Amino acid sequence: MAESDDLDRGPVSRGDVARYPLFAVVAVLLGAFLANFDSRLTSVGLPDLRGAFSLTFDEGAWLSTAAIGSQIFVAPAVAWLATVFGLRRVLGIPSLLYAVVSLVIPFVHDFALLIPLSIVHGMLLGTFVPATLMIILRNLPIRWWLPGIAMYSIRVGFALDSSSSLVGFYVEHLGWQWLYWQGVVIAPLMGLMVYLGTPNEPVNRDLLHHADWGGMLLLGAGVAMVYAGLDQGNRLDWLSSGTVMALLIGGGLLIIAFMINEMVAPRPWAHFNVLFSRNVGLSLIVILLYTLTSLSNSSLVPNFLGTVTALRPEQSGALLFIYGALPMFVLVPVSIVLLRHLDPRIVVVLGFAAFAAANLWGTQLSHVWAREDFEGIVLLTSIGQAFTLLPIIVMALANADPSRATAFAAYIQIMRLGGAEIGIALMGTWLRVREQIHSNYLGQHVQNGDVDVVNLLKRLAGEFSSHGMGTAMARAVGTVAALVQREANTLAYIDGFWLCFWFAILALLLVALITRAPEGPLSPVPPGVLKIVMRRLGLAST
């Protein structure tokens, strides 16, 4: 019976405890930073890359899709690969190859060669974050789990808040090539930390012999195709594009084929029955909602500052770094302390409440807002990032079987990476559609000759008349059109903040449905221990 259960639920994931856990934690931090910085590279730094590689707008869009989609393709299977081949092999070899590819890419200016190199670059990068999660669960002592998971979880917020400044610094001072070349330095250092911080594990030949390669390919390809369809959907106008429809339908069919494969395969690698728990399923949905509600910080604030106020990444990045990234050095230790003594559900509620407050604040947005007006919003989202993802992962792991981390990590990666990138794609579509709607409503007043609009046109034409009467009215109309677009964009971003606010409220409702996790290594300090401490301090009677 036990053997049948083992075969049905996926491979058991156990590893030896690291002799030097600090090196393993540093490896987690470096790998997480590289992965999240590179994800921002194809959004914040994409305009600079298009210019450097002489790419058209469409080519730049496919470059971004190839870089992220290849990460999503490989990420779910990395935990299984780490269980079979050991973390040293899974992280050490890719880190060196990643450094080589990062060194070569800036010298390539042929798009036909740049795309495959970007795919290889993304696949190698896709091994870093999933493998670092396995370091925590397989090789760190239990007392190191919370700090390790904290490093794993805050990488998102810290990288998002610091990458804009770093991208701007590289482009302005060192050269755009360093957007790639930083990996030449950091990736081998991460590989060294993995070598020093993890034990040398033999290849698990039994698992390798019964490998479910078909299941891994089906899930990875299916999720990657769905992401590519969503990412290109905003640019190609969704249902009107055969490419988008083919990617979405094909990806969906591959995911269905994966589910069927896991039910009939004799040794499934990530059977979805590991999710057949109320708390685990709700926790994964809450992780997805976290990625969506945090779009206010990763997408809305920097994009508004770039679109409406015309700030460069390094200018808006200073705001995100000072009020978003730096406070995490204080907030994350506080979050760890709270999790050691409080139910993680309480900490999650605090985090989502901070997100909800930040997004509600953002709905008061207007076109006159400058960078300084976002300081409070960014600070609140920093609190949300520090108090949300870490306890969510703790809740999910506390309700799951840690020995099944190989299967469970596959679904965490889908929610973490796929959810975040899909959320960005959907938010881009939401903003585009809402901007078109508001532009149409505002433009109707211009077309109908509203009194205020006529007076504004006359005043502007008078101001432009010194540059030539023949072009004065045309300049005035162009100025009014720019004003309409500015206000339409501002209203669209307000709608974006409202959307993120309701994501946070929905997450709070789902957290309320999660029950207390069973006692385990991640449980908070039992009340009995607190009573003993209080009695010794004379704060409670015997």
N, C-alpha and C positions, 0 to 999 in steps of 0.2 A: 504493500500500500504506500509506504513511504517512498519507495523507488518510483512508483507510478506518479506520485505527486511531484517528485523532483523533475521527472521528464516533462510533465505537463506545464510546469510553471517556469521553466527556464533554468539555466545553469546556476549553481550555487557560487556566490562570489565571496571568497575569503582570501585574505592576504596576510603576510607577516607584518608585524609592527615595525615601523621605521626606527633605526637606531638614532637618527638625528632629525626629529620631527620639524625643527625650525627650517631646515633646508627644504623640506616638503612643502611647508606653508609658503615659503618664498616662491617656489615653483608654481604653486597655485596662483599666487598674486601676479606673477609675470605672465603666465599663460592667459589668465583672464584679461589682463590689460591689453595684451596684443590682440586678442580676439575682438574685444569691444572697440578698441581704437580703429582697427581695420574696418569694422562695420560702419563707423562714422566717416572713415576715409572716403567711402564711395558716396556719401551724402554731402558732408560739409566741404570736402576737398574736391568733389567731382568737377566743378567749373574750372579749377586750376588744372586738373588732369586732362580735361578735354582740350584746353589750350596747349598744354605741354605735349600731348600725343597727337595734336592736330585732328581731333575727332569731331564728327558732326554730332548734333544733338542726339540722334537716334543711336549712333555708335556708342556714345557715352552712356546712354540708358542701358544698352545691352551689356556694356562693361560692368556696370553696377549689378545687374541681375546675375551675370555669370559669377561674379566674385562672391555674392551672398548665397546664391542658389547652390553652389558647389559645397559651401559649408553645411547647408541644411542636408544635402545628399549624404554626407559622410557622418555627421554628428550622431545620429541615433545608434549606429553600430559601434562607436568607439568604445563604449563600456564593455561590450562583449569582446572586442579585440584585446582590450586591456586584461580581461580575465583569462584569455587564452594565451597571449604572448607575453604578458607582463608589462607593467607601466614603463620600464626602462626602454623596451623596444618600441612601444607605441608612441612614446613622447620623444625619446632620444633621437631616433633616426629622422622622423619628420621635422624636428627642430633644426637639424643641420640642413636638410633639403630646403626647408622654408627660407633659411638664411641665403642659400645660393640663388633661389628663384627671386627673392626680394632684391638681391644685388643686380640681377640681370634685367628685370622688367624695365627700369628707367631707360635702358639703352635701346629698347625695342620701339620702333615707330611704324611697324606694319600691323594693321588691325587684325589681319588673318592669323598672325602669330601671337598678338597681344591677348586675344580671347582665350586660346588654350593655355597660355601661361597664367592668366588670371584664374582659370578654372583649377589648375594645379595648385596655385597659390592658395585659393580658397579651401580646397580639400585638405591641404596640409594644415592650414589654420583651424579647420573644423575639428581637428583632433585635440586641440589644446584644452578647451574648457570642459568637455565631457570627461577627458582623462584626469583633469585636476579634481573633479568631483570624486572620481574613483580613488584618487590618492587619499582623500579625506576618509572615505568609508572603509578602505582596505588596509591602509598603512599607518594611519595616525592613531595614537592611544585615545580612548574615549574622552579623556579630559581635554583633548585638543579638538574635538569635533566642533564645538560651538565657535571657537575662533577661526577654525578652518572654513566652516560653512559661511561664517561672516565675511571672510576674504572672498569666497566664491560669490556671495550674493551682492555685496556692495560694489563689485567690479562694474556692474551695469551703470549705477548712478555716478560713480566716480569717473569712469571713462567718458560717459556722456557729457559730464560737466567740465572735464578738463580737455577733451579732445579738440573742441573748437579753438581754444587758446593755443594748443600745441600745433594744430594744423596751420593756423595763422602765423605762428612763430617760424615753423619750418619754411613756409612759402616766402615769407618776407625777409628772413635773415639767413637761412642755411641753404635754401633751394628746395623746389618741390620734390626732388629726388629723395629727400630724407623722409618723405611720407612712406616710402618703401624701405629705405636703408636703415631706419631705426630697428627693423626686424633683423638685420644682419648682426646687430650688437646684442639685442635682447634675447632672441630665440636660442642661440648657443648657450647663453648664460642660464636660461631656463632649463635647457637640457642638462647642464652641469648640476643644477640644483636637484633635478630629478635623479641623476646618478648618485648624488651624495645622500639624498633624503629618502630613497626607496630601496627596498631589498632587491637582490637579483633573483627573480623567480623563474623557474623552469617553464618551458612551453607545456601547456595542458593538452597533450596529444589526444586524449579521449574526446574532449570538446571539439578539437580541430577536426577529428575524423568524422564527427557527427554534425559538422557545421551546417547551419540553416542559411546557406548563402542566398538562396532564392528569397527568403523572407526579408533579409537585410536589404537586398537590391530593390524589392518591391516597395518597402516602406520609404527608403531613402529617395528613390526616384519619384514616387508618388507625391511626397511632401514637397520635394524640390520643384516638380512641375506645377503644383498648385501655387507655390510661392511665385514662380516665374510668371504664371498667368495673372496673378493679382498685381504683381509689380509692374507688368507691362500694360495692364488693363486701363490704368489711368491715362496713359499716353496714347493707346490705340483705340480708346473709346469702347471698351468692354465688349458687349454682345455684337457689335458691328464688325468686330475683328475675328477672322477665322483662326488666326494664330492664338489669340487669347482663349477662345472657346476650345480649341484643340488641347491646349495646355491644361485648362481647368477640368475638362471632361476626362482626358487621359490620366491626369493625376488622380482624380477621384476613383476611376476604375482600378488603378494600380493599388490604391489604399484598400479598396474592397477585396482585391485579390490577395493582398497581404493578410487581411483578417481571415480569409478562408484558408490560406496556407498555414497560418498559425494553429488553426483548429485541426488540420489533418496531418501536419508534419509530426513525425515520430519524436523529434527533439527540437521543439520550437525555441528560438533564441529570445523572444520577448513576447510571450503569450499575454494577451490583454486581460486575462483573468487576474493578473496582479493588481488590476485597477478595480476589481469587484469588491470594493469596500466603500461605504458611504463617505467616510472621512477622506480617503485617498482621492476619490473622484472629485469631491468638492474642492479639495486642496489644489488639484491640478487646474480646475476651472478658475479658482481664485488667482493662481499664478498667471493665467491668461489675462484676467481682468486687471491684474497689477501692471502687466505690460501695456495694456490699453490706456489705463488711467494715467500712467506715467508719461504718456505721449505729450502731456501739457508741458513737461520740462524738456523732453528730448526733441520735440518737434515744434510745438506751437510757439514757445517763447523765442527760440533762436530764429525760426522762420519768419515770425512777425517782425523782429528787429531787422532781418535782412530784406524782407519784401516791402514793408511799409516805411521803416525809418532808414533803409539803405545802409545798414552797418555791415562792415566786413566781419568775417568769422572771428578774427582776433579781437575785435572791438566788443562784440556780444559775448565772446568767450570769457573775457575778464569777469563779467557779471556771473556767469555760470560757475567759474572756477572759485571765486571768492565766496559767493553765497550758496553755492551748491556742493562743490567738492570739498573744500576745506572744513566746513562744519562736520563732515562725516568722521573726521578723526576724533571728534568728541562724541558724536551721536552713536556711532557703532559700538564703542565700549559700553555706553549706557544701555544700548539694546541687548548686548550680551549679558550684562548684569541683571536686567529685567527678566530675561529668559531663564536665568538660573534660579529665579525665585518666584516667577509668575507664570500662569498658564499662557502659552504662546498666543492663544486666541485674544487675550487682553491686549497684548502688544500689537497684534495685527489690527485690531480695532483702532488703536491710537494712530497707527500709520495711515490707514485709509481715511480716518477722520482728518488728518493733516492734508492728505491729497484732496479730499472733498472741499476743505476750506480754501486751499490754494486755487482750485478750479473755480469755485464760486467767486472768489476775488477776481479772477481773470475775466469773468463775465462783465465786469465794470469797465472793460477796456475801451479806449477811444484812440483816435489817430494822433492825439497830442502826447500820448504816453512815450516817454523816453526810456533809456536803459535803466535809469535809477528807479523808475516806477515799478519795475519788476522785482526789486530786491526782496520784498516780503514774500512774493509768490515763490521765488526760487528757494528761499530759506525754508518755507513750509514744505515744498516738494522734497527738499533734502531730508527733512524729518520723516516724511513719508517713505522715502527710499530706505532709510536706515531702519525703520520700524516695521517694514512690511515684508519684503522678500525673504529676509533671514527667518523670521518666525513662520512664514508660510512653508518654507522648505523643511524647517524643524517639525512642523505639524505633519507634513506629508511623510517624512521619514519615520516619525514616531508611530504612525499608524500603519506603516508598511513593514515588511520583513527585511531587515538590513542585509540578510544573506542573499536576498534576491535583488540586490542593487543593480546587477547587470541589466535585468529586464526593466526595472523601474526607472533607471537612468535614461533609457531610450525615450520614454515618454516625457520625462522632465526636459530633455533637450528639444523635443518637438514644441513643447509649450514655451520654453525659454527663447530659443532662437527663431523657430518658425512663427510663434505668436508675436514676437516683437517686430519682425520684419513684415509680416502680413499686416500688423496693426499700422505700421508706417505707410504701407501702400494704401490701405483703406482710408487712413486719415488724409492722405494726399487727394484721393478721390472726393472725400467729403468736403474738403476745403474748396476744391475746384468747382464742384456742383453748387455749393452754397454761394460762392462768389458769383457764379453765373446768374443764380436766382436773384440775389440782391442787386446785381448790376442791372438786371432787367427791370426790377421794380423802380430803382432810382432813375434809370434811363427813361422810363415812361414820362416822368415829370419834365425831363428835358425836351422830349419829342412833342409833348402837348403844349409847350410854350408857357409853363408856369411863370407867374409874375416875378417871383424871386429869381428864377433862372434867367428871364429876359433882362432884368435889371443887372444881374451879375455879368451877363454877356456884354451889355452896353458899357459897364464900368471897365471890364477887362479890355474891350476893344479900344476904349479911350486911352488906356495905359499903353497899349501896343501901337497906337497910331504914330508915335514918334519913329517907329521902325518901318513905317510904310503903311498907308491906308489900305492898299490892296490886300495885304496879308493880315491886317489887324483882326478882322473877324475870324479868319481861319485859326489864328493863334489863340483867340479867345475860346473858340469851340474846343480846340485841343486841350487847353487848360482845364475847361469844365469836364471834359472826358477823363482827364487824369484824376481830377477830384472825385468823380463818380467811381472810378476804379479803386482809388484809395479807400473810400468809404465802404465799397462793396467788400474789399479785402478785410477791412476791420470788422465788419459785421460777420464775415465768414469765420474769422478767428474767434469771435465771441461765441458763435455756434459750436466751434471746436471745443472751447472750454466747457460749454454746457454738456457736450457729449461726454467728455472725460469726467465731469462731475457725476453724471448718472452712472457711469461705469463704476465709480467709487462707491456710490450708494448701493448698487447691485452687489458689489463685492461684500459690503458690510452685511447685507441680508443673507448672503450665502455663508459667511463666517458664523452667523447666528445659528445656522443649521448644523454646524460641525460639533460633534460631541467630544467629550474629554478623551484624550488618547490613553491607551493602556500604559501602565508603568514600564519604564525602560530607561536606557542610558541617557536619553535626552529629556527625561522628565524633570520638572523643577524640584527644588529642595523640598522634601516632604515636610508637612506642617509639624510633625513630631520633632524634627531637628530644630526647627525655629523655636519651639517651646523650650527645648533644653537650653538653647542659647539664651533665651530671654530669662529663664530661671537663674542661669549662671550670672547674668548681668543684674539680677535683682529686679527685673521688670515684670516678673510673673510669679505668682505664688506656687508652691509645690503641691 
